[in-house]
Structures are given as C-alpha cells and as structure tokens.
Amino acid sequence: MESFRDLRPEVRQYFIITGNYWAFTLTDGALRMLIVLYFHNLGYSPFDLAMLFLFYEFFGVVTNLLGGWLGARIGLNNTMNIGLILQVIALSLLLVPSVMLTVPLVMFAQALSGIAKDLNKMSAKSAVKHLVSKNDNSRLYSLIALLTGSKNTLKGVGFFLGGVLLAVIGFEYAIFSMALTLAVVWIISLLTLRQDLGKASKKPKFSHLFSKSKSINYLSAARLFLFGSRDIWFVVALPVYLTSQLNWNHSLVGAFMAVWIIGYGVIQSFAPRLTSNKKHRSKSDGRIAFSWALKLAVIPMLIAIGLSINVYSEWILVLGLMIFGIIFAINSSFHSYLIVKIANEDGVSLDVGFYYMANAMGRLLGTLLSGFLFQFWGIEICLIVSTVFILISALTVKRLPE
C-alpha cells in the first residue's frame, strides 16, 4: 500500500480505474455465461436466449450515447461509480426464488447490467486520455491496449468462472457472491477515485450528443459492423452449438469461451507491436485498419466451408475460431486506440460515448442475428454473415481521412 501511495497521482488513478474495470468485467462475463447455460437447461430456444440479452444490448446503445454527455458534465469518476452500483442492483434482482425468475425480470436485470457495463467501459476508456501527455500517441496506444486487453482476458476468466460456479454452487449462490464482491469494489472506488476526472471546461449541450466529425462517424460505423461480425456467432450460436451438436458439458463450454476471450485479451495487449512496425508506418491509420480487417474476413468464410464439408468439424471450428480471435483482437485494439486518439481533448467522453454507442448497436444487431440465424439456418450461415459484416467494416474504415 505504501508503494502504491508513492506513485504519481495519474498512475494511481490509472490503476484504480483499471481495477474497477477488471472487477466489473469479471462479473459481467460470468453473468452472461450463467444466464446462457442456466436458461438453456430450462429449455429456452436459441432465439429466446438472444431475446434475454435484447435489453442488455439496447440499453448499451442508449447508455453510450447519453453516458458520454453525462461524463463530460458530472465527471467520469461519477459515471464509473454509477455503473458499479447498477451492476450490484442488477445482480441482486436475480437472487429471487427460481419460480419468480421470469423472462421480464431477467430482461430488466439485463437492461440495468447493460447500462452499468457501458457506463463503466466508457468512463474507463475516456479517462485514460486525461492521464497521458498530449500528443504522446505511443503511450496512449499502449495504455489503451493494456486496459482493453486485460479487460477481455478477465472477461474470459468470467466466462469460465460462470460455467464452473453454475456446476459447483448453483445459480443463486454464484449471483450472490458476485454481487457482494462488486459492492466492496464500489465502496473503495467512491473513496479513492478523483472527483473532477474528465469534466469538460464548459458543460456540453444535449445537442452535442451526435458527432459532427467525419473521422469519428466513419470509425463508429466500422466498429458497428466489426463487433456485429463477432457476436453473430459468439453470443448464442456458439455456446448452444457446442452444447447441443458437439455434446460439450457446461464447464467445457465455459472453459473454451474463456480461453478464447483470454487469448483475445492477451493479443490486444500486444497489438501496438504488431501494428506499429516499419511496414505499417508509411500507411495511414485507415489503410492499416483496412488491411487487418481483410485478413479477418477470410477466417469465418473458411470455417463455414469447413463445417459444410462435415469432416473434422470440431477441430475446424475450434482452431478456426482461435485464429479469428487473434486477428479480431488486433482489429479491435487498433480501433480502440484510434477513437481515443481522434477524440476531442475537452469532453473526450462525448466522442468516445458516441463511438461505443455504435459498438453497442453492433452487439445488439449481432446478438439478435445470432439467435435468429442459428435457429433457422445453423452456425454456417452465422459465419457467412459475419464475413459480410467484416467486409463492410473494412470498406468503411478505409475511408478515414489522412
């Protein structure tokens, strides 16, 4: 503790923000896996499972749009703490007896969780810009990549934790332990996070919600299709396919998705080294993002072709999605860096919030398509549509101004 107090104030704040983000992400990943597996056991169809997450993703869209404006007005410390306590409330709502755990209640709890998650993420990503010297893009990229990568690593641990907790202690005790842990984190955050973090010098008007920057609009559109391409197969189609078609048990499904997200997070942390080499330095940001998106588009199409042949399907799916995760991580990390780099210094959360609104809209679209496409046409169609989304993202991000 004494060593922590000796650190520079901005470094201490970065660690506090990252710690908040980590704790939240762990519960968020575990909660998603708990709900998918628990309600699949109760006989819910893939599309029904997707509908449970409808409000989670929808309110993520709304929260990112309004949250950026709110953060610029009241400070990012407050929006982060609001996110933490909302997640505690969302978890607590799921502690009712199982006979009272109705679909509307779960959807309402997921709506609160979606608001909480995007307040927390927007606050964490925006705050980093205020902790780095102006124009120090290399350090900014490294810190954003570390924050994003470590977050996704812990989200993977959360997936594994959710599957294990469901198998070992059951749904109710798992939810209670996560709510209690996050309540402690919230109290610590209230006492330690800087009070004026991220406040704009002039309170932004409500009309400032929508970005007027061409760069941010193109980047946001590219992000929408990028994350839609992942969630089309990841949210519902993959865990249900592994359980129903390949007969994997809950712990194994949770472990695989955990390994995927953990690996994805680790690669994100190293993305600056992969996108900043000599070959890329002569290219514009848009062309670098375009080239990595094209590499990504090949993978889901090859997996879909491999599955349609129906030879070594399990190996093709597992190895193919591991490769997809590596290249997707580089794309995601570079996009996350670009938005913080491009965002306006004064009231950075406005631009970041608008961008993550598009991110949430992509997840919402991907979630709905994941359940719908898988239920009626199978996982191969999910992967083909994923390829189309990536190509749209690539063509959009290529248009970023020099």
C-alpha positions, -999 to 999 in steps of 0.1 A, spaced: 0 0 0 29 24 8 44 17 -27 10 25 -42 8 59 -24 43 67 -37 32 65 -73 24 97 -93 -13 107 -89 -21 99 -126 -6 65 -123 -26 57 -91 -58 69 -109 -50 46 -139 -46 16 -115 -79 24 -97 -98 28 -130 -83 -4 -143 -91 -23 -111 -127 -11 -112 -129 -22 -149 -114 -56 -141 -138 -63 -112 -168 -53 -133 -157 -73 -163 -152 -104 -143 -188 -103 -130 -202 -93 -164 -185 -123 -182 -196 -147 -155 -232 -134 -156 -235 -138 -193 -224 -174 -192 -246 -182 -162 -277 -169 -180 -270 -186 -213 -263 -220 -197 -289 -218 -169 -318 -209 -192 -306 -233 -220 -310 -260 -193 -346 -248 -187 -354 -255 -224 -351 -220 -239 -346 -219 -277 -315 -201 -292 -337 -171 -302 -353 -170 -268 -318 -168 -253 -310 -140 -276 -341 -121 -265 -329 -123 -229 -300 -101 -239 -321 -77 -260 -324 -50 -234 -288 -55 -223 -276 -46 -258 -303 -20 -265 -296 0 -233 -259 -2 -241 -267 18 -272 -286 44 -252 -261 45 -224 -231 51 -245 -248 80 -263 -261 96 -231 -232 84 -209 -206 103 -228 -226 135 -224 -232 128 -187 -195 120 -181 -185 154 -196 -209 172 -173 -205 154 -139 -171 137 -142 -160 102 -152 -155 92 -116 -192 95 -110 -203 77 -142 -179 48 -133 -193 46 -98 -229 47 -110 -221 18 -133 -207 -3 -104 -237 2 -82 -261 -5 -110 -244 -38 -116 -248 -47 -79 -285 -39 -82 -288 -60 -114 -272 -90 -98 -294 -86 -67 -326 -87 -88 -316 -122 -99 -315 -135 -63 -353 -141 -61 -365 -177 -58 -363 -196 -91 -401 -197 -95 -401 -159 -96 -372 -157 -121 -394 -148 -151 -383 -136 -185 -394 -100 -179 -374 -99 -147 -343 -113 -163 -346 -88 -192 -350 -59 -168 -319 -71 -148 -300 -74 -181 -311 -38 -190 -296 -25 -158 -265 -46 -164 -262 -32 -200 -264 4 -187 -239 -4 -160 -214 -21 -183 -213 7 -208 -211 34 -182 -181 16 -168 -164 10 -201 -170 45 -215 -156 60 -182 -125 38 -182 -116 44 -218 -122 81 -218 -103 87 -185 -71 73 -200 -68 103 -223 -67 126 -193 -38 106 -178 -14 108 -208 6 138 -220 -9 155 -251 3 140 -285 20 111 -267 2 87 -291 26 58 -285 20 58 -247 -18 63 -253 -19 33 -276 0 12 -251 -23 21 -222 -55 16 -242 -43 -17 -255 -33 -28 -219 -66 -17 -205 -87 -33 -232 -66 -65 -234 -66 -71 -197 -103 -64 -195 -110 -90 -222 -87 -115 -205 -107 -112 -173 -140 -114 -193 -127 -148 -205 -119 -158 -169 -155 -146 -161 -169 -170 -188 -150 -199 -172 -160 -188 -137 -196 -186 -147 -196 -222 -161 -178 -235 -130 -199 -217 -105 -231 -230 -121 -218 -265 -120 -204 -263 -84 -226 -240 -63 -256 -233 -85 -271 -201 -100 -283 -184 -68 -250 -187 -48 -230 -176 -78 -250 -145 -83 -248 -136 -45 -210 -140 -43 -205 -117 -74 -229 -90 -60 -211 -89 -27 -177 -87 -42 -187 -58 -65 -203 -39 -37 -169 -38 -19 -152 -26 -51 -178 2 -54 -171 14 -18 -134 15 -25 -139 34 -57 -161 60 -40 -133 67 -16 -103 68 -40 -113 80 -75 -105 116 -83 -135 139 -82 -130 161 -113 -119 134 -137 -130 141 -173 -152 171 -167 -155 194 -197 -144 230 -192 -179 240 -204 -209 219 -198 -219 203 -231 -254 209 -245 -277 179 -252 -273 187 -290 -236 178 -287 -245 141 -283 -241 133 -320 -206 136 -335 -200 161 -363 -166 147 -371 -163 127 -403 -134 106 -389 -155 96 -358 -185 88 -379 -166 65 -402 -147 48 -374 -180 43 -354 -197 27 -385 -167 4 -389 -169 -5 -352 -206 -13 -355 -200 -39 -382 -168 -52 -367 -185 -62 -334 -217 -73 -351 -195 -98 -370 -182 -113 -338 -215 -115 -318 -234 -131 -348 -218 -164 -339 -203 -158 -304 -233 -148 -282 -258 -175 -287 -249 -197 -317 -215 -209 -304 -223 -220 -268 -256 -236 -279 -239 -254 -309 -211 -267 -286 -237 -280 -261 -264 -294 -285 -243 -305 -315 -210 -314 -300 -223 -326 -266 -199 -305 -246 -207 -301 -209 -212 -267 -192 -177 -265 -177 -161 -273 -211 -182 -247 -229 -173 -221 -203 -136 -231 -204 -134 -229 -242 -151 -195 -244 -129 -184 -215 -97 -194 -233 -109 -177 -265 -115 -144 -246 -83 -147 -225 -62 -152 -256 -80 -124 -274 -72 -101 -245 -36 -111 -244 -32 -104 -281 -49 -70 -277 -23 -60 -252 5 -67 -278 -14 -51 -307 8 -19 -307 39 -40 -315 20 -57 -344 5 -26 -360 34 -2 -355 62 -20 -374 81 -4 -403 58 -19 -429 28 -1 -415 45 33 -406 41 46 -442 4 38 -443 -25 60 -430 -45 48 -400 -74 39 -423 -53 17 -445 -37 -1 -416 -72 -9 -402 -84 -19 -437 -56 -44 -442 -62 -61 -409 -99 -63 -415 -93 -80 -448 -72 -106 -431 -100 -112 -406 -127 -116 -432 -111 -147 -446 -114 -167 -414 -152 -171 -408 -157 -179 -445 -131 -207 -444 -147 -221 -411 -181 -221 -428 -168 -240 -458 -150 -265 -435 -182 -271 -414 -203 -277 -446 -179 -305 -457 -186 -321 -423 -151 -336 -418 -133 -329 -386 -160 -302 -378 -150 -299 -342 -113 -292 -349 -121 -269 -378 -145 -248 -355 -121 -247 -325 -89 -239 -344 -106 -215 -368 -122 -195 -340 -88 -193 -322 -72 -178 -353 -102 -155 -357 -97 -144 -321 -61 -134 -327 -68 -113 -358 -100 -98 -343 -81 -87 -312 -56 -67 -333 -85 -50 -352 -104 -42 -320 -74 -28 -302 -63 -6 -331 -99 7 -334 -100 14 -296 -68 34 -299 -80 54 -329 -111 67 -312 -92 79 -281 -66 95 -304 -91 112 -326 -115 123 -298 -116 159 -288 -95 166 -257 -121 187 -239 -151 165 -232 -134 134 -246 -162 112 -233 -187 127 -258 -168 113 -288 -159 80 -270 -195 76 -259 -208 81 -295 -183 56 -308 -192 30 -282 -229 36 -289 -221 23 -324 -202 -6 -308 -232 -15 -286 -255 -12 -317 -233 -37 -335 -235 -61 -305 -273 -57 -304 -276 -65 -341 -252 -94 -337 -270 -108 -307 -304 -108 -324 -289 -123 -356 -270 -149 -336 -302 -165 -322 -323 -160 -353 -298 -172 -379 -287 -202 -358 -322 -213 -350 -333 -214 -387 -302 -220 -407 -274 -231 -384 -239 -218 -375 -226 -219 -411 -249 -191 -421 -239 -171 -389 -203 -173 -401 -211 -163 -437 -230 -132 -425 -201 -125 -401 -178 -124 -432 -201 -99 -449 -201 -76 -418 -163 -76 -417 -160 -66 -453 -184 -37 -448 -163 -27 -417 -131 -28 -438 -145 -7 -466 -158 19 -441 -127 23 -420 -106 27 -452 -124 60 -458 -109 76 -427 -93 109 -436 -55 111 -437 
